Amino acid sequence: MSDYKINTKCVQGGYTPGNGEPRQIPIVQSTTFKYATSEDMGKLFDLEASGYFYTRLQNPTNDMVAAKICDMEGGTAAMLTSSGQAANFYAIFNIANCGDHVVASSTIYGGTYNLFHVTMRKMGIDFTFVSPDCTEEELNAAFKPNTKAVFGETIANPALTVLDIEKFARAAHAHGVPLIIDNTFATPVNCRPFEWGCDIVTHSTTKYMDGHGAGVGGAIVDSGKFDWLAHADKFPGLCTPDDSYHGITYAEKFGQGGAFITKCTAQLMRDFGSIQSPQNAFLLNLGLESLHVRMPRHCENALAVAKYLKSHPKISFVTYPGLEGDKYYELAQKYMPNGTCGVVSFGFKGGRVAAETFMKHLKLAAIETHVADARTCTLHPASATHRQMNDQELAAAGITPDLVRFSCGIEDAADLIADIEQALAHV
Ligand SMILES: *Cc1c(COP(=O)(O)O)cnc(C)c1O
């Protein structure tokens, strides 16, 4: 499908049925797969033949959906994971181990920050966090001899900063390491980071890709552009023999386009088992079939809401990278000229109390810890996800006590604005 436009890939990518085969992707609800001889199966265990043997590692339904996401991003190989958290963990741990170091943008999803800063630190992996707005000098200064990757989010959740992908790719490549980007908020409909020098993309498919609040999931896509063998000393896991597969060297056997995902499946999925269920992969595919239709509406609604709030006397600030005058508007125009995402954040002149009052009176927008859903949802972090923090701690996390995150769904913008208007009347 690689010559087709993104809209066509969303609908038809990943699966082309033959004569008499199901039109919709089949759900292969089977833990295991049968073989005629032990020799046949042995070849799979040696990675000498490709095929399925156990759904903890690979499943045909998952692979069809992964192939669609791969096609949408313009990659060479992809895999699904059970969650976005698993995708980011696997993407990093596939190339950075105990004693290694990673440079990451400081404005990333809270769950990812915790994974890196607390849990992966316990595993002996060191992280340096840099502002996405840092200069090239500051960025280059963050690297160490043991740095193995650079990580950021196209549009950060919930900070809504836009990553200067080319700047981060330049620095990563100057130090012989790949740039990994979590493309959850933009989706490949609005931005394809590989076109700007990114090497590996991750997703929480739980968000826009699923889009209906139906299934938690994740994905990893390889661009196939990073030359592991040219930096073999940094990436022994890919460039030296794997004892657990009879001495296979992934970068040699599976090439630049296949090594990363094959190793990630064969080692990390085998050992950690964070596989997506085939049922969830099926639901994810239904979401993907309309992603290109939903994203423009999310963006259109968010822009209408952002414009309305911007001129409202009770609102102190509006953050939306698609809004002219936003700090990230120019970067967003460069990397996402067709739209950014549906999430807007804003604050109240009346502070925390005003935010709480506003939330109490919303009727259409539901209070949820979710974002990027077809139904509008909203959150007041200071009284929910960040409620243990005092005002100083909130400020350090880049969240003011009056901040509300508003994830515009695909309803009618006039109804969303009317809901906001009536809730604001109580403030
Ligand atoms: C939600 C989210 C994640 C985590 O994904 P889960 O599917 O909830 O595990 C990672 N990155 C971003 C940008 C997210 O929004």
The ligand as an SDF file (V2000), in Angstrom:
LIG
                    3D

 15 15  0  0  0  0  0  0  0  0999 V2000
   -1.5260    7.6780   27.1560 C   0  0  0  0  0  0  0  0  0  0  0  0
   -0.1740    7.8890   26.6550 C   0  0  0  0  0  0  0  0  0  0  0  0
    0.8330    6.9390   26.8510 C   0  0  0  0  0  0  0  0  0  0  0  0
    0.5920    5.6660   27.6340 C   0  0  0  0  0  0  0  0  0  0  0  0
   -0.2500    4.8450   26.9140 O   0  0  0  0  0  0  0  0  0  0  0  0
   -1.1870    3.7190   27.5730 P   0  0  0  0  0  0  0  0  0  0  0  0
   -1.8300    3.1200   26.3860 O   0  0  0  0  0  0  0  0  0  0  0  0
   -2.1190    4.4160   28.5080 O   0  0  0  0  0  0  0  0  0  0  0  0
   -0.2790    2.7760   28.2850 O   0  0  0  0  0  0  0  0  0  0  0  0
    2.0790    7.1840   26.3070 C   0  0  0  0  0  0  0  0  0  0  0  0
    2.3360    8.3130   25.6220 N   0  0  0  0  0  0  0  0  0  0  0  0
    1.3840    9.2570   25.4210 C   0  0  0  0  0  0  0  0  0  0  0  0
    1.7390   10.4870   24.6500 C   0  0  0  0  0  0  0  0  0  0  0  0
    0.1110    9.0830   25.9270 C   0  0  0  0  0  0  0  0  0  0  0  0
   -0.8260   10.0250   25.7300 O   0  0  0  0  0  0  0  0  0  0  0  0
  1  2  1  0
  2  3  1  0
  2 14  2  0
  3  4  1  0
  3 10  2  0
  4  5  1  0
  5  6  1  0
  6  7  2  0
  6  8  1  0
  6  9  1  0
 10 11  1  0
 11 12  2  0
 12 13  1  0
 12 14  1  0
 14 15  1  0
M  END
$$$$
